[in-house]
Amino acid sequence: MGHIDELSLFNSVLSATDIATIYNGGNGPADISSLNPVAWWRMGDGTENASGTTVYDMSDNSNNLTLYNIESPNGFVEVVPTPLFSRYSVSFDGTDDFISIPASTDFDLGTGAFTYSMWFNISDFGPIAGGGKYGGLIYRALNHRVKFQNDNKIINFATPSGELQIVNAASSLLDAWHHLAIVRDTSDNTIKCYLDAGTPTSNSMSASVDFSSAGNDILLGRQEIYWPLEGLIDEFSILDSALSASQVSDIYNSGVPIDIESLNPVGWWRMGDGTEAGSGTTVYDMSANSNNGTLNNIASPNGFVTDVP
């Protein structure tokens, strides 16, 4: 039971570039006629136009195939490879790479509800003076930051009212893609943290705690000049609302990023999938506010890469 699409044969060895052309960046099948296949059965998209029992060979050789014992609802169907929504992330070298996003009142969160959402795949982070290891994920101020800590299982959130251990995973969080959502819910005065849309860690948070950070840039991948991360970050967003568990689950989408435009983020940095289209040093804010970020000290092979959730 399943589906097959776009079967082709070549009487030559395809190069890595040719294969990348076929893959098309995960954005759905591409036209391969320029590669001169000796056979190319498009499974409904050829002369058959999704009708009948013939699968036409769209190469120059016309070696057509036939469907056998296939009846509705099987046969030609409109189930095709789905384009990846996220095709790029940003890679950090663990030495001095970081992203800076200029301060803005658009995401000066104050005492209101908010949500941070991001994807990460961290390989390592550095030791600190006096022992231990820290790695900066999100930094806005000493009392407004998210960091990895010590044994690769803990994520810590420093707030104006103290530090919260918001993730204490059963196993290492390194070397795999994860989704993190930090939600301040003013309806019940809590901070909730969701790792991969699982049951949240919840901590009480007084309604008077003020997360104002006017004048402070957002840094991703380190804290000030300390705690650099080695790894990848993708699809970072800020919302001025408290997402529900259901909405967090929708964003997680079983481990594959989705379009969150309908949630009205006040900042949304797609890490290569925005206007930047995987090149340059600008990380465009794809919310309505256009607070663009900048890649700092990032050079090949780091920067925009195609390793994604």
C-alpha positions in Angstrom: 0.0 0.0 0.0 1.4 3.4 -0.9 2.3 5.7 -3.8 5.0 5.9 -6.5 5.6 9.1 -8.5 8.1 10.3 -11.2 10.0 7.2 -12.1 12.9 7.7 -14.5 15.9 5.9 -16.0 19.1 7.3 -17.3 21.9 5.7 -19.4 24.5 8.0 -17.7 25.9 8.6 -14.2 24.1 11.6 -12.7 26.3 14.1 -10.9 25.6 15.5 -7.4 24.4 18.7 -9.1 22.0 16.7 -11.3 20.6 14.9 -8.3 20.1 18.2 -6.5 18.2 19.4 -9.5 15.9 16.5 -9.3 15.4 16.9 -5.6 14.7 20.6 -6.1 15.4 21.6 -2.6 12.5 19.6 -1.3 10.2 21.9 -3.1 8.4 19.1 -5.0 9.5 17.3 -8.2 11.2 19.3 -10.9 11.1 19.0 -14.7 14.0 16.7 -15.6 13.7 16.8 -19.4 17.0 18.7 -19.6 18.7 15.6 -18.1 17.7 13.5 -21.1 16.2 10.4 -19.4 15.9 7.3 -21.5 12.6 6.6 -19.8 10.3 8.9 -17.7 7.0 7.8 -16.3 5.2 10.7 -14.6 2.4 8.6 -13.1 -0.5 10.6 -14.3 1.1 13.9 -15.3 2.1 12.7 -18.8 -0.1 12.3 -21.9 -2.5 10.1 -19.9 -3.6 13.2 -17.9 -4.5 11.0 -14.9 -7.0 8.9 -16.9 -7.1 5.4 -18.3 -4.6 2.5 -17.7 -1.6 3.7 -19.7 1.4 5.4 -18.0 3.0 7.3 -20.9 6.8 7.4 -21.2 7.6 11.1 -21.5 11.1 10.6 -22.7 11.8 10.4 -26.5 11.5 6.6 -26.5 7.8 6.1 -25.7 8.1 2.9 -23.7 4.7 3.1 -22.1 3.6 1.2 -19.0 0.2 -0.3 -18.1 -1.7 -0.3 -14.9 -2.8 -3.8 -13.9 -5.6 -4.7 -11.4 -5.8 -1.1 -10.2 -9.3 0.2 -9.6 -10.7 3.3 -7.9 -9.9 4.7 -5.3 -6.4 3.6 -6.4 -4.8 4.4 -9.7 -4.0 8.0 -10.5 -4.5 10.1 -7.4 -3.7 13.6 -6.4 -1.2 12.6 -3.7 2.2 14.0 -4.6 5.5 14.8 -2.8 4.7 17.8 -0.5 7.1 20.7 -0.7 9.1 21.3 2.5 7.9 24.5 4.2 11.4 25.0 5.8 14.3 24.4 3.4 17.1 26.3 5.3 18.4 26.8 8.8 21.3 28.7 10.2 24.5 26.9 11.3 26.7 28.2 14.1 30.4 27.3 14.5 30.5 27.3 18.3 33.2 29.9 18.4 31.9 33.4 17.6 28.9 33.0 15.3 25.6 34.7 16.3 22.5 36.4 15.0 21.5 39.9 16.1 18.0 41.3 15.9 17.6 45.0 16.6 15.6 46.1 19.6 12.0 47.0 18.9 8.9 48.0 20.8 7.1 45.4 18.5 8.3 42.7 20.9 8.9 44.6 24.1 6.8 42.1 26.0 6.3 43.9 29.4 3.8 42.1 31.7 1.7 40.7 28.9 1.3 37.3 27.5 3.9 36.0 25.0 5.3 32.9 23.3 8.8 32.2 22.0 9.0 29.4 19.4 12.1 28.0 17.8 13.6 24.8 16.4 17.2 23.8 17.4 19.7 21.1 16.7 22.7 21.7 18.9 26.0 19.7 18.7 28.0 21.3 21.5 28.4 24.4 23.7 31.4 25.7 25.6 32.7 25.4 29.2 32.5 28.5 31.5 35.0 29.8 34.0 34.7 28.0 37.3 33.4 24.8 35.7 30.2 23.7 34.0 28.9 24.4 30.5 26.4 26.9 29.2 25.2 27.7 25.7 23.1 30.7 24.8 19.9 30.1 22.7 18.1 33.4 23.2 19.5 36.4 24.9 17.8 39.7 25.6 19.2 40.7 29.1 20.8 38.9 32.0 17.3 38.4 33.4 15.7 37.6 30.1 17.6 34.7 28.4 17.3 31.0 27.5 20.4 28.8 27.8 21.6 25.2 27.6 23.2 24.0 30.8 25.8 21.5 31.9 24.7 17.9 31.1 23.0 18.5 27.7 19.6 17.8 29.2 18.7 21.1 30.8 17.3 24.3 29.4 17.2 27.2 31.7 15.1 30.4 31.4 16.4 33.4 33.4 13.5 35.8 34.2 13.2 39.1 36.1 11.9 37.0 39.1 14.7 34.3 39.0 15.9 31.4 37.0 13.6 28.6 35.9 14.6 25.1 34.9 12.2 24.8 32.0 13.4 21.5 30.5 15.0 18.6 32.2 15.0 15.9 29.5 15.4 12.2 30.2 18.3 12.0 27.7 20.6 14.3 25.9 19.1 17.0 23.7 22.1 17.2 21.5 22.5 16.1 17.8 18.8 16.0 17.0 16.1 18.5 15.9 13.8 19.7 18.7 11.1 22.3 18.9 10.9 24.6 22.0 7.9 26.8 22.9 8.0 29.1 26.0 4.6 30.5 26.8 3.8 33.2 29.4 0.1 32.7 30.1 -1.4 35.6 32.0 -4.8 33.8 32.4 -3.2 31.6 35.1 0.0 33.4 35.8 2.3 30.7 34.6 5.3 30.1 32.4 4.9 26.9 30.4 7.7 25.2 28.4 6.9 22.7 25.7 9.6 20.5 24.3 8.5 18.8 21.1 4.9 19.6 22.0 5.0 17.2 25.0 3.4 17.8 28.4 4.7 21.2 29.5 6.9 22.1 32.4 4.9 24.8 34.3 6.1 27.4 36.8 4.1 30.1 38.5 4.9 33.7 37.4 3.5 36.8 39.2 1.4 39.1 36.9 3.7 41.9 37.9 6.9 40.4 36.5 8.0 42.7 33.7 9.8 41.4 30.6 10.4 44.8 29.1 13.7 44.8 27.2 13.4 48.1 25.3 16.8 49.0 23.9 18.2 45.5 24.0 18.9 43.6 20.8 18.0 39.9 20.6 21.0 37.6 20.2 20.6 34.0 19.0 23.4 31.5 19.4 25.2 33.1 22.3 24.9 35.4 25.3 26.7 38.8 24.7 30.3 37.6 24.0 29.9 34.3 25.9 28.4 30.9 25.6 28.5 30.2 21.9 26.5 27.3 20.5 27.6 24.9 17.8 24.7 23.7 15.8 21.6 24.8 14.0 18.6 27.1 14.7 15.5 27.4 12.5 12.1 29.2 12.4 12.4 31.5 15.4 9.3 33.5 16.3 7.8 35.8 18.9 4.1 36.1 19.6 2.4 38.6 21.9 -0.1 36.0 22.9 -0.1 32.8 24.9 -0.4 29.8 22.6 -2.5 26.9 23.7 -1.2 23.4 23.9 -3.1 22.6 20.8 -1.5 25.5 18.9 1.9 24.4 20.0 1.2 20.9 18.8 0.1 22.4 15.5 3.4 24.2 15.2 5.4 21.1 16.1 3.5 19.2 13.4 5.1 15.8 14.3 8.5 17.3 13.8 8.1 19.3 10.6 7.8 23.1 10.6 4.6 24.7 9.2 3.4 28.1 8.1 2.5 30.1 11.3 1.4 33.3 9.6 -2.2 32.8 10.8 -0.9 33.1 14.4 0.2 36.7 13.7 3.7 36.6 15.1 5.2 40.0 16.0 8.6 38.6 14.8 9.3 35.7 12.6 12.8 34.9 11.4 12.8 31.9 9.0 16.6 31.4 8.8 16.9 31.4 5.1 13.4 30.8 3.9 12.4 34.4 4.0 13.2 37.1 1.5 16.9 36.2 1.9 16.2 32.9 0.0 19.2 31.2 1.6 21.9 33.8 0.7 23.5 37.0 2.1 23.8 38.1 5.7 20.3 39.4 6.4 17.7 37.2 8.1 14.4 38.9 7.1 11.6 39.2 9.6 8.6 37.7 7.8 6.1 39.2 10.3 4.3 42.4 9.4 7.0 44.4 11.4 10.2 43.9 9.3 12.7 43.8 12.1 15.4 42.1 10.1 18.3 40.2 11.8 21.9 40.0 10.8 24.4 37.0 10.6 27.5 38.0 12.5 31.0 36.3 12.0 29.3 33.5 10.1 31.1 32.2 7.0 30.9 29.0 4.9 30.4 26.2 5.7 28.2 27.8 8.3 25.4 30.3 7.7 22.4 29.2 5.7 22.4 25.5 5.2 19.9 22.9 4.1 19.8 20.8 7.2 16.3 21.3 8.5 13.8 19.6 10.8 
